[in-house]
Amino acid sequence: MAVSPSSQPLVQLTHVTKSFGPVQVLKDVSLELNRGEVLCLAGENGAGKSTLIKILTGAIPRDAGEYRIDGQDVGSPSPAQARELGVGVVYQELSLLREVSVEENLLMGRLPARGAVVNKRELRARATSMLERVGLSRVDPGMLVSDLPSLRVRWWRSPRCWGPMRAS
């Protein structure tokens, strides 16, 4: 499916600043993410990559600057709000909860639930869809991660499995 270019960035950080005590980690940083792009954030240790990602995902607030999604100011979203807005990150090294099912790992923090009760049918359907997207329809979403053959754990690093993050 071709992605039509848009003049407006999908995600935009403008003039972002962040300090931890007296140490300024980010100074006047701007970043634009456009539809259909896959970007890698690279730099030396201490360059502020992790801090920038944490601001994007709502893990920490920025001290100054703007954060827009689809042209709308989103303020300083919480991690749950950022996920709801479609912001997700595929880290180089993922942390899996080995004693939890594949489906629960896939949807951790986004479990379909009403109150404290998880909708198991919806959980299974979403996880199955994600697995099918990366060609792993034979993986049982209910299987504990600790029971997966080690070769299958590599699929967790596939951005195709994790995106798009918008709630359906």
N, C-alpha and C positions, 0 to 999 in steps of 0.2 A: 504494500500500500504506500503510495507516494504521499509525502508530507508536504503540504503547501506552505511556502515560506510566508512569514508574517513580519511586518515591519516592527512590531512590538515584541520585545523579548518575553518569553514565558516566565522566567524568573530573573529578577534584577536586584542586585545589591548595589547601592550607590553611596560613595564616601563613607564607608563603614570604618569605625574606629573601635578598638577594644583594648583595655588595659587590665592588668592584674596587679593591683597595688601600684608601685612606681614603674612597673615594666609595661611599656606600650608594645603590644603584640601585633596589632593591626593599625595602620595609619592610612586613612583616605583610600581604602581598597574598594574597587568597583568590579563587579562581575555580572555578565549577562549570559543567560542560558536560553538558547532558542530551540523551538520545536524541531525534533528530528536530529538533534546533536547528541553526541556522546563525548563527554569531556573527561580528561584526566587532570587531576590537580597534582602537580609535582613541584618539588622545591627542596631546598636544604633543610636539615633538622633545625627547628626553631623558627622557620619562616612564617608560621602562622596558619599552615594548611588545616590542621585539626581544629583550630579555633574557628576558622571560617566555616568549616563543615558543621561544627556544633552550632553556630549561629543560624545556618541554613535549616538545620533540623530542629531548631527550637531548644536545644539542650542548654544553651546559655544565651543571655540577652547581649546585644551590642550596646556600646556606650553612646554611639552617634551613628548617623547615616539612615538611609531608607532601605526598606525591604518590600518589594512588590512582586506579586504573582498575578499574571494576566492583567497587568496595569493597575491593580488594586493594592493599596497600602495594607499590609497584613500586620503591621506593628511588630511586636515581639511574641511570636506564637509559642505555645507550649509544644513539646514533642508530639502530643496527640493531635493538636491543631495542625501542625506542620504535615503530619501524615495524612490527615483529612484533606488538606489542600493539595496533596499529591507529591509532597517532597519525600524522597527516600534516597538512601545511600547504599551502595554496594561496597563494603569495605574489603580491603585486600585479604585480611584474615578475619573470617567470621567466627563468632563464638556461638557454638551450638549447645543447647541444653540436652545432654545425652540421655537423660532419663525422662524425656518428654517426647511425645509423638512428632512425626514429621509434620503433620498438619498444624500442630500447636506451635512448632518452631517457625513454620512459614508465616503464620498469622499472629505471632507474638506481639502484643500491644495493640492488635486490631481484631481480637477474637470477637466473632459475632455473638453478642450476648445481650440479654435484657436483664439489667441488674447484675446479679452474680451468677446467673444461669446461662451457660454457653449453649447456643443453638448448634448441636452436633451435626445436624443435617446440612446446615449452611456452611459450617466449618469444613466438612468433608467435600462439599461441592466446590468451594473456593480453592481448597488445597489441590483437589483433583485437576481443576482448570490450570492452576499454576504449573503442576507437574507435566501436564499434557503440552503446555506451551514450550517446554524444553525437551520434549521427547522422552519423558520418563513416566509414561502412563502405566507401566508395569510395577512401579513402586507403590506399595501399600501406604497411603497417607496415615493410617492408624498405627504403623509400626514405630516402635521406639527408635530414636536415632542411634542408640547404642547397639541395636540389633542390625543396623544396615551394614552391608559389606563395605569395606573401606573405599573401594573404587567409586561407589555411588555417592559418597559424601562430597566429591568434587563438584557435583551439580549445584551446590549451594553458592558457588562463586559465579554463577551465570546471571548476568543482569537481566536476561530474558525471563528468568524465573521470578524475579522480584518486581519488575516493572510491568505495566504502569501501576502506581500505587493508589490511584484515586479510588475511593469507595464506589462500588457499583450499586 
